[in-house]
Amino acid sequence: MPEVAADAVAEEHAHHHALQHHFVDLSQQREAAALGMWVFIAQEVLFFGGLFAAYAVYRNQYPEAFSAGSHHLSWRVGFANTLVLIGSSLTMALAVYSAAIGKKNRVVGFILATILLGSVFLGVKYFEYSGKIAPCLGDGPHAGCLVPGEHFDAAALHLEGAAGGHAQIFFSLYFGMTGLHALHMIIGVPILATIAFLAARGRFSPEYHTPVEMVGLYWHFVDIIWIFLFPLLYLIGAH
């Protein structure tokens, strides 16, 4: 009898609506999806790794300029956003757990909470960027402009000469690294919204919730990147 029951479960999985024709069962399909996601994350690590390597090299060469640039960033804003992202990782993990135990409404609720927290992070980043970009616009004085280029105001950092140019490297990396991170979040939010919509339609169950797990891995990766960006960009000035 146990063998008959096991065969029945296997047959049910084999004919599950989410099972693609080129997989034997849902377990194999999940393993393939997980492998693909980990390969994607690995290449993303290499991508961000190049930026982190550039930061390490220039930070070692121009410590004074990098410290001055970091000191001009608000570590309190960065810390607040860190807490927001840690909270979003928690809600994402709870969404995956809820999907695993078949709690559809909880999945939707936790994913929507993740979207809300991610949107708060992006909103804070928008205002943070605005304070540095706004002085660069228009034809008048550009005091306080911290966007690398002809209007960059090294005096706002109390730097002179070559140190002012070196500070532009810091802010180039700042905008590049945090902007790329924000782009990953902007891409992630509609993906999360799609998963929430599918969850509300009852597409996921304890037997099949692979998409929820995969988007969870993606979101945790994005959060971990910020955990490295925060001390590197915001705290070295305090030190």
N, C-alpha and C positions, 0 to 999 in steps of 0.2 A: 504493500500500500504506500509506504513512503516514496518508493521509486515512481509509482504512478503519479503521486502528487508533485514530485520534482519535475517529471516530464510535462505535466500540465502547466506548471509555472514557466518552464522553459518555452513551451509552445506559445503561452500568452505573451511573453517578452518578444518572441520572434515575430509576432504579428502586431506588435505595438504600433500605433499610428505614427510615432516619431522615429521609428527604426528605418534607417536608410537601407536601400536594397543591397548595398555592397558590404554590409556588416552582418556578422552572424547573429549577434544579440546586442542588447542595450549596453551591456558591460563593455563589450569590445568597442562600441561606438563612443562610449564615455572615455575610455582610455585613449582612443585616437584624438578626441577633442582636447583632452588634457595635454597630450604630447604636443599638439599644434600650438596650444596656448603657451606652454612653457618654452617652446622654440621662439615664439613671438616675443615673449618677455626677455629671453636671452639676447636677442638682437637689439631690443630696446635698451638693455643694460649696456651693451657695447656702444650704442648711440650716445647715451648719456655719459658713459665712461669717458669718451673723448672730450666732452665738455668739462668733466671733473678733472681730467688730466691737465687740460689747458689752464683751468683755475689754479691747480696746485703749482704749476710751473711759474705762472705770472705772480701768484701770491708770494712765492719764495723770492722772486726777483725784485718786486716792488712792494714790500710789506707796509711802508708808510702810506702810500697812496691807497692800497687796499683797505688798510685800517681806517683811513679817513672816510673812504666811500661807505664802508660798513657802518661807521659811526653815524652817518647821515640817515641811515635806514632806522625805522622804529622797530626795535626788538619786541616791543609790547604788541604791535600789530602782527608781527610774524608769529609770536607765541600764541596770540589769540587764534590765528588761522591754523596753527598746529593743533590746538585743542579741537577746533572745528573738524579738521580732517580725521583726527583720531576718533572723534564721535561718529563720523561717517563710516569709518572702517568697522566700528562696532555694529552699527545698524545694518551694514552690508553682510557682516558675518551672521547676524540674527536672521536676515532674510534667507540666507543659504540654509541655515538650520531649520527654519520654518518650512522651507520647501522640502527638506529631507523628511520631515514628519507629516507632511501633507496639510499644513495650515495655510490655505490659500489667502485668506484675508490678512494674515500676519505678513505674508510675503509681500503683498501689495503695500501694506502700511510701512514696513521697514524700508522697502525700496524708495517709496516716496519720501521718507525721512532722509534717506541717503541723498536723494536729488536736492532736497531742501538745503541740507548742510553743504553740499557741493556748490550750490548756487550762492550761499552766503560767502563761502570762500572766494568765489569769483567776483562777487560784488565788492568785497573788501579789497581785492587785488585791483579792481578797476579804479577805485578811489585812490589807492596807493600810487598807481601809475599816473593818474591825472595830476597829482601834486608835483610830479617830476616833469611831465610833458607840457602842461599848460603854460609855464613860463617861456617855453621855446616857440610858442605860436605868436603870430602877429608880427608887425613891423617895428614895434617899440623895443624898449630895453628887454634883455633876456636874462635878467638877474634870477638866479635860482634854477636855471635850465640845467637838467642833469641827463639829457639825452645826448649820447656821443655825437659829435659833429661840430660844425662851425660855431654854433651858439652855446656850446658847453661852457658852463660857468664854474671854472675851477676855484674862483674866489669864494664861492659858497661853501667849499670844503676847506677853506683856509690853506690852499695849496698854491704854489707858484712854480713857474718854470716847467721843467720836464715832469715833475710830480703831477701836475695837472693833466698832462697827456696820459700818464700812467693810470690816473683815476678813470679816464675814459675806457680803458681796458676793463676795469672792474665793472663799470656800468654796462658795458657791452655784454659781458658775461652775465650780469644780473638780469638784464632784459631778455637775453637769449635763453638762459636756463629757466627762469621763472615763466617766461612767455611760452616756451615749449611745454613746460609742465602744465600751464593753464590750458594750452591747446588740447592736451590729452584729456583734461577734465571736461572741456567743452564737447569733445567727441564722446566722452563717456556718458554725459547726461542724457542725450537722446537714446542711447543704447539702453540705459537703465529704464527710461520711460517706456521703451518698446517691451522690455522684459516685464515691467509692471502690468502693461496692457495684456500681454499674453497670460500672465499669472491670473489676472482678473477673469480671463476667459476660460480658466481651468485647464490650460495646456500642460501644466506641470503636476507631478505627483511624486510620491516617495520612490517609485520605480524610475521616473524620468524627470530630472530637474537639472540636467547638464548645463543648459544655457545660463541658469542662475549661478551655478558654480563657476563657470568660465568668466562671466562678467565680474564676479566677485574677485577672482584672481587678478583681473585687470585693474580693478579699483584699488585693491590692496597694494599692487605694484606702484600705482600713481601716488598713493599715500606715503609709501616708503621712500620714494624719490624726494618728497618734500621733507621728510625727516632728516635727510642729508643736506638739503638746500638750506634749511633754516639755520643751523649753526654756522655753516660755511659763510653765508651771506650776511646774516644779521648779528651774530655774536662775536665775531673777531674784533669788531670795533670796541665792544665793551671790554674785551680782554686787553 
